[in-house]
Amino acid sequence: MHSSTILGASRTPFLIIIALISLAAGYGLSQFRATESPDTPIAIPLKAATLLEPPKVLKNDFQLSDHDGRPFNLDSLQGHWSFIFFGYTHCPDVCPITLKIMQSAWKKIPHHNGEVKLYFVSVDPDRDNLDILKRYTRYFDPSFIGVTGKADEIDRFTNQLGILYGFEDKDEKTGAYVVNHSAHIILLDPEGRWRAVLSPPFEAENIASDFQQIRNHFGD
């Protein structure tokens, strides 16, 4: 499965799909770490996060927009820590639950000077326009930033981060459809490098604690 896979007509239970996607993403992460890890791994006691060492350098080959219509690319991820979560606003469970947990974690993470940002990237641009994204993300926190764009641009971003997603068939009566997607949270450092991945199940306390330890170790 890759980031633009269309799922078959028979609906697989949502949580099973997420589990399979998470396993695939986890395998990709393990392969990256196996080939890129130094001889002496960094020892930081973490509960929710897995470090990438060395961090993965991303390519500036994607062009998206944030919910205010400003360009969003790798340059947008410089100069601050970035939490990035991929989903869509019609998501029935994983997205609102994760953003609600991040809402709680945000109260424990210093971010008021813009030194830490959270981006919610919609992989469903046909339904999630910028206005919808802005209202959705700001419902959880006024500082959260919605991002989306053309499908091929989204794929250029997700492919670098091991994020998978796929669309189920539309309901014949309502036209509604489900998007199955990876449930990980990506953490980029102030140089825009992939520094860590946080894996569910999430707890706000663990997210905040892990981030503070990572930040203290690597600096701003």
C-alpha positions as CSV (number, residue, x, y, z in Angstrom):
1,M,0.0,0.0,0.0
2,H,1.3,3.4,-0.8
3,S,-0.1,6.9,0.0
4,S,-2.6,7.0,-2.8
5,T,-4.0,3.5,-2.6
6,I,-7.7,3.1,-3.2
7,L,-9.1,0.3,-1.0
8,G,-11.4,-2.4,-2.3
9,A,-15.2,-2.4,-2.2
10,S,-15.5,-4.6,0.8
11,R,-15.0,-2.6,3.9
12,T,-12.3,-3.8,6.3
13,P,-12.8,-2.8,10.0
14,F,-11.2,0.6,10.5
15,L,-9.0,-0.4,13.4
16,I,-7.6,-3.4,11.6
17,I,-6.6,-1.1,8.7
18,I,-5.0,1.3,11.1
19,A,-3.1,-1.5,12.7
20,L,-1.8,-2.8,9.3
21,I,-0.8,0.7,8.3
22,S,1.0,1.3,11.6
23,L,2.9,-2.0,11.1
24,A,3.9,-1.0,7.6
25,A,5.0,2.4,8.8
26,G,6.8,0.9,11.7
27,Y,8.7,-1.5,9.4
28,G,9.8,1.4,7.2
29,L,11.0,3.3,10.3
30,S,12.9,0.3,11.5
31,Q,14.6,-0.1,8.1
32,F,15.6,3.5,8.1
33,R,17.1,3.2,11.6
34,A,18.8,0.0,10.7
35,T,20.7,1.7,7.8
36,E,21.2,5.1,9.3
37,S,21.7,4.6,13.1
38,P,25.1,5.4,14.5
39,D,27.3,2.8,16.3
40,T,26.3,4.3,19.7
41,P,22.6,5.1,19.9
42,I,21.4,8.0,22.0
43,A,19.9,6.8,25.3
44,I,17.0,9.0,26.3
45,P,14.2,7.3,28.3
46,L,11.1,7.9,26.2
47,K,7.6,6.5,26.6
48,A,5.8,7.5,23.4
49,A,8.5,8.6,21.0
50,T,11.1,6.7,18.9
51,L,14.2,8.8,17.9
52,L,15.7,8.8,14.5
53,E,19.4,9.2,14.8
54,P,20.7,10.7,12.7
55,P,17.6,12.6,11.9
56,K,16.2,12.2,8.4
57,V,16.8,15.2,6.1
58,L,13.7,16.0,4.1
59,K,13.5,17.2,0.5
60,N,11.9,20.5,-0.3
61,D,9.8,19.0,-3.1
62,F,6.3,19.6,-1.8
63,Q,4.1,22.7,-2.1
64,L,1.0,22.9,0.1
65,S,-1.0,25.7,1.7
66,D,-1.8,26.4,5.4
67,H,-5.3,27.3,6.4
68,D,-4.6,31.0,5.9
69,G,-3.6,30.4,2.3
70,R,0.1,30.8,2.9
71,P,2.6,28.5,1.1
72,F,3.6,25.5,3.2
73,N,6.8,23.7,2.3
74,L,10.0,22.7,4.0
75,D,10.9,26.3,4.5
76,S,7.8,26.6,6.7
77,L,9.2,24.0,9.0
78,Q,12.4,25.9,9.8
79,G,13.2,27.7,13.1
80,H,10.8,25.8,15.4
81,W,9.9,22.3,16.5
82,S,7.0,20.8,14.5
83,F,4.4,18.2,15.5
84,I,2.7,16.9,12.3
85,F,-0.4,14.7,12.2
86,F,-2.1,13.5,9.1
87,G,-5.8,12.9,8.8
88,Y,-9.0,14.5,7.6
89,T,-11.9,16.5,9.1
90,H,-14.5,13.9,8.5
91,C,-12.5,11.3,10.5
92,P,-14.9,9.7,13.0
93,D,-12.4,8.8,15.7
94,V,-8.6,8.7,15.3
95,C,-8.2,12.4,14.3
96,P,-10.5,14.1,16.9
97,I,-9.2,11.8,19.6
98,T,-5.6,12.5,18.7
99,L,-6.1,16.3,18.4
100,K,-8.0,16.3,21.7
101,I,-5.0,14.5,23.4
102,M,-2.6,17.1,21.7
103,Q,-4.9,19.8,23.1
104,S,-4.1,18.5,26.6
105,A,-0.4,18.0,25.8
106,W,-0.2,21.6,24.5
107,K,-1.0,22.9,27.9
108,K,2.2,21.3,29.2
109,I,4.4,22.3,26.2
110,P,5.8,25.9,26.0
111,H,4.7,27.2,22.6
112,H,3.4,30.7,23.0
113,N,6.4,32.3,21.2
114,G,6.1,30.1,18.2
115,E,9.0,27.9,19.2
116,V,6.7,24.8,18.8
117,K,3.9,24.3,16.3
118,L,1.4,21.7,15.5
119,Y,0.3,21.0,11.9
120,F,-2.8,18.9,11.0
121,V,-2.3,17.9,7.3
122,S,-5.5,16.8,5.6
123,V,-5.1,14.0,3.1
124,D,-8.7,14.6,1.9
125,P,-8.4,17.9,-0.1
126,D,-11.6,17.3,-2.0
127,R,-13.7,17.8,1.1
128,D,-11.2,19.8,3.3
129,N,-10.9,23.2,1.9
130,L,-8.8,25.8,3.8
131,D,-11.8,27.4,5.6
132,I,-13.0,24.0,6.9
133,L,-9.5,23.1,8.0
134,K,-9.1,26.4,9.8
135,R,-12.3,26.0,11.8
136,Y,-11.6,22.4,12.5
137,T,-8.0,22.9,13.8
138,R,-8.8,26.0,15.8
139,Y,-11.6,24.2,17.6
140,F,-8.9,22.2,19.4
141,D,-6.5,25.1,19.8
142,P,-6.2,28.5,18.2
143,S,-2.5,27.9,17.5
144,F,-3.0,24.6,15.6
145,I,-2.5,25.0,11.9
146,G,-4.3,23.1,9.1
147,V,-2.5,22.2,5.9
148,T,-3.6,20.6,2.6
149,G,-3.1,20.9,-1.1
150,K,-3.2,18.9,-4.3
151,A,-3.0,15.1,-4.0
152,D,0.3,14.7,-5.7
153,E,1.9,17.4,-3.4
154,I,0.5,15.7,-0.4
155,D,2.0,12.4,-1.6
156,R,5.4,14.0,-2.0
157,F,5.2,15.0,1.7
158,T,3.7,11.8,3.1
159,N,6.1,9.6,1.1
160,Q,9.1,11.1,2.9
161,L,7.6,10.4,6.3
162,G,6.3,6.9,5.9
163,I,2.7,8.1,6.1
164,L,0.2,5.8,4.4
165,Y,-3.5,6.5,3.6
166,G,-6.2,5.1,1.3
167,F,-9.8,5.8,0.4
168,E,-12.7,3.4,0.8
169,D,-15.5,3.4,-1.8
170,K,-18.1,6.1,-1.5
171,D,-21.5,5.2,0.0
172,E,-23.9,4.9,-2.9
173,K,-26.6,6.8,-1.2
174,T,-24.8,9.6,0.7
175,G,-21.5,9.9,-1.2
176,A,-19.6,9.7,2.1
177,Y,-16.4,7.8,2.3
178,V,-13.8,6.8,4.9
179,V,-10.1,7.6,4.6
180,N,-7.8,5.1,6.4
181,H,-4.5,6.6,7.4
182,S,-1.5,6.2,9.6
183,A,-2.0,7.3,13.2
184,H,1.5,8.4,14.0
185,I,2.6,11.9,15.0
186,I,5.8,13.1,13.3
187,L,8.3,15.4,15.2
188,L,10.6,17.6,13.2
189,D,13.4,19.6,14.8
190,P,14.0,23.3,14.1
191,E,16.1,22.5,11.1
192,G,13.1,20.8,9.5
193,R,14.6,17.3,10.0
194,W,12.6,14.2,11.0
195,R,13.8,13.8,14.6
196,A,11.2,11.4,16.1
197,V,7.9,9.5,15.6
198,L,5.3,9.2,18.3
199,S,3.2,6.0,18.1
200,P,-0.3,5.4,19.5
201,P,-1.9,4.8,22.0
202,F,-1.2,8.4,23.0
203,E,-1.2,10.0,26.5
204,A,-0.8,13.8,26.8
205,E,1.6,13.5,29.7
206,N,3.9,11.1,27.9
207,I,3.9,13.3,24.7
208,A,4.8,16.4,26.7
209,S,7.4,14.6,28.8
210,D,9.1,12.9,25.8
211,F,9.2,16.2,23.8
212,Q,10.8,18.1,26.7
213,Q,13.5,15.4,27.1
214,I,14.2,15.5,23.3
215,R,14.3,19.2,23.3
216,N,16.5,19.4,26.3
217,H,18.9,16.9,24.8
218,F,19.2,18.4,21.3
219,G,18.5,22.0,22.1
220,D,16.3,24.6,20.3
